[in-house]
């Protein structure tokens, strides 16, 4: 086995061994089946790709350094890309919350689902009122399911001058 293969196996095992159970909250893209999330997969694949590229670019004594450097840089880039993909859940959540707070009747539940990650949630406005500053506000309950684990929350949001909703408590 050459040095590159050994390095690739070590990096992969280190990355996988750092995975929290069920992929951790908020980053899971596999519904909790294997405990590895998109960010970790991006790190491993980026590290492997960067290592291969570095190995091909490096010459002589510098080949090992180029391989290791490529693996590190590729892993960092892959990590960043994997993390940003999980932001798609936040887009679904934010769109659903804004629509529910703006248009839903009190007690009506709005639902969202990210078909790529399988994560989902609901938001239900429970009361509408005007605060001391004249803003329209709504109390709400929210449920989010990430990796098969449900989290519930309650809060208040008020409409801002630009029409957006901001959570105030």
Steps between C-alpha positions, in 0.01 A plus 500: 500500500647837406515806727205664325268203555597480866442874542158477333391215727621682813323825403178314422504308829580812702219694338244222542602432860427864587137469385248561777219245544221545242703762315453776757220751514452728204750344263351162429424413143441130533215477747727361771574175321879498513600786731695683228382841383551701180777708651701191595442337162615822332813501716589140411428532129676837478800359686522200269461713186752757625746224590471338158549835328795588724655159433481555125640853520789430739839381376776305675544585871219758477245241393417400858473862611277581201280199577459593866447868418245413232316270740485770768387775261251269329361392836454861608324588175280188514411574863386850408295376205334229709408750770343743254278227354332463840389860475231382258307373803510853641362640175201262515446584867527878451266503199243293683523713816465828309199368306334362814551818700383720213208304357387213727201529729558447870512124560577409137818295462746559216735215409837484326712213371845501348483208254879484477569457872167359616490759780162662562299715732183686583414847624165599648406859588318481835414864573508834319546830687639852471800588717569830680678635188199439275655199323287201406635199687418131517568229752584168336591140570752323284614143456811397306598142416869448421636151462179355639530705821224752577571834668217730612520874561270791578556865434378840392574678174416855392466645152778747422464819297638321192223236527725220630436318828752505783497266799490717813488231774 
